[in-house]
Amino acid sequence: MMHFAYITGWRRGQLARLEWRDIQDGVIRLSGRTVKNKDVQMLALVGELAEIIERRRADQNGPLVFHRNGRPIQDFRRVWRRALEKAGVSDYTFHDFRRTATRNMAMAGVPDKHIMQVTGHKTRHMLDRYNIAVERDTRNTLIQTQAYLNRKHGQYTDTDEGEGK
């Protein structure tokens, strides 16, 4: 469930209510009953997502895709704390996967509209709140700008593409 959230940015409740009947022909189709903003949501199962679903299918025990011995997953704080400790991470919540997934998609060059379709963000404002800028972004922005200015003025430095032109 956590790996799925890491890739898609889906909410915990949305994943906890995901049922096998929502998955057909390699696509998850959610009705408003499982989506916070009540919109229909579709997600193609490719790559790691398809692998996660296939692993879950091998453990199928009732209508829920993600379950604990066939019962709905309610509280997983203890398991979550153990996972954070094992990963050497602190101060991270399940909801932070929404930010991580949004950020990963943006860094991969996915158009904003498509990110919103996957994560379920309804407005551009919410997408912007989750797609935060980090120090590396401002550094890269300034390096790219300097490289452009250097090319514009006929100067090349190690910040240009191909280093040392």
C-alpha positions in Angstrom: 0.0 0.0 0.0 2.9 2.4 0.8 4.7 1.7 -2.4 1.5 2.3 -4.4 1.0 5.6 -2.6 4.7 6.5 -3.2 4.1 6.2 -6.9 0.6 7.6 -7.3 0.1 10.0 -4.4 -3.2 8.4 -3.6 -4.7 8.9 -0.2 -4.6 6.2 2.5 -8.4 6.0 2.7 -8.6 5.7 -1.1 -6.2 2.8 -1.1 -7.8 1.1 1.9 -11.1 1.1 0.1 -9.8 -0.2 -3.2 -11.6 -3.3 -4.3 -10.9 -6.0 -6.9 -14.0 -5.0 -8.7 -12.4 -1.6 -9.4 -9.7 -3.3 -11.4 -10.4 -4.5 -14.9 -8.2 -5.0 -18.0 -5.2 -3.4 -16.4 -7.0 -0.3 -15.3 -8.3 0.9 -12.0 -11.6 2.8 -12.4 -12.8 4.5 -9.2 -16.2 5.9 -8.8 -17.0 8.8 -6.5 -17.6 6.4 -3.6 -13.9 5.9 -3.0 -12.5 9.3 -4.1 -12.4 12.3 -1.7 -13.5 14.9 -4.3 -16.2 12.5 -5.6 -14.7 12.5 -9.2 -14.3 9.4 -11.3 -10.6 8.5 -11.4 -8.8 6.1 -13.7 -5.3 4.7 -13.4 -3.5 2.5 -15.9 -1.5 -0.3 -14.2 1.9 -0.3 -15.8 5.4 -1.0 -14.5 5.7 -1.2 -10.7 2.0 -0.5 -10.2 1.1 -3.6 -12.2 3.7 -5.6 -10.2 2.2 -4.4 -6.9 -1.3 -5.4 -8.0 -0.1 -8.8 -9.2 1.6 -9.4 -5.8 -1.7 -8.4 -4.1 -3.7 -10.7 -6.4 -1.5 -13.6 -5.1 -2.6 -12.7 -1.6 -6.3 -12.1 -2.5 -8.5 -12.7 0.4 -11.9 -11.0 -0.1 -12.9 -7.9 -2.0 -10.2 -5.5 -0.8 -6.9 -5.2 -2.6 -5.0 -3.9 0.4 -6.0 -5.8 3.6 -4.8 -7.4 6.8 -5.8 -11.1 6.7 -8.9 -10.2 4.6 -10.0 -7.4 7.0 -9.8 -3.7 6.2 -6.6 -1.9 7.2 -7.6 0.6 9.9 -4.6 1.6 12.1 -1.1 0.9 11.0 0.8 3.4 13.2 3.0 0.7 14.8 3.9 -0.8 11.5 4.5 2.7 10.1 6.9 3.6 12.9 8.8 0.4 12.4 9.1 1.0 8.7 10.4 4.6 9.3 13.0 3.3 11.9 14.2 0.6 9.5 14.5 3.2 6.7 16.3 5.6 9.0 13.6 8.3 8.5 11.7 10.3 11.0 9.0 12.9 10.8 7.3 11.5 7.7 3.6 10.8 7.4 1.7 8.6 5.0 0.1 11.7 3.5 3.6 13.0 2.6 3.5 10.4 -0.2 1.2 12.8 -2.0 3.9 15.4 -2.1 6.6 12.9 -3.0 4.6 11.4 -5.9 3.6 14.8 -7.2 7.2 16.0 -7.0 8.5 12.9 -8.7 6.0 13.2 -11.6 6.9 16.9 -12.0 10.6 16.2 -12.0 10.0 13.4 -14.6 8.5 16.1 -16.9 4.9 14.9 -16.7 2.4 17.6 -17.7 0.5 19.2 -14.7 -2.9 18.1 -16.0 -1.7 14.5 -16.1 -0.2 14.7 -12.6 -3.6 16.0 -11.4 -5.4 13.1 -13.1 -3.2 10.5 -11.3 -3.0 12.1 -7.8 -6.6 13.3 -7.8 -5.7 17.0 -7.2 -8.8 18.9 -8.3 -7.3 22.4 -8.6 -4.0 23.9 -9.9 -3.7 25.6 -6.5 -3.6 22.2 -4.7 -1.1 20.8 -7.2 1.2 23.8 -6.6 0.9 23.3 -2.8 2.1 19.7 -3.2 4.8 20.3 -5.9 7.2 22.2 -3.7 10.5 23.7 -4.8 13.6 22.6 -3.1 17.1 24.1 -2.9 18.3 21.8 -5.7 15.6 23.3 -8.0 16.8 26.9 -7.4 20.4 25.8 -7.9 19.6 24.1 -11.2 17.5 27.0 -12.3 20.4 29.4 -11.8 22.9 27.1 -13.4 20.7 26.8 -16.5 20.1 30.5 -16.6 23.9 31.2 -16.3 24.6 28.7 -19.1 22.0 30.5 -21.3 23.5 33.9 -20.6 27.0 32.6 -21.2 25.9 31.1 -24.6 24.1 34.4 -25.4 27.3 36.3 -24.9 29.5 33.8 -26.5 31.1 32.5 -23.4 31.2 28.9 -22.3 32.0 27.6 -18.8 31.8 24.4 -16.9 28.1 25.2 -16.1 27.2 24.7 -19.8 26.0 21.4 -21.2 28.9 19.1 -22.0 31.1 20.7 -19.3 34.0 22.8 -20.4 32.9 23.8 -23.9 
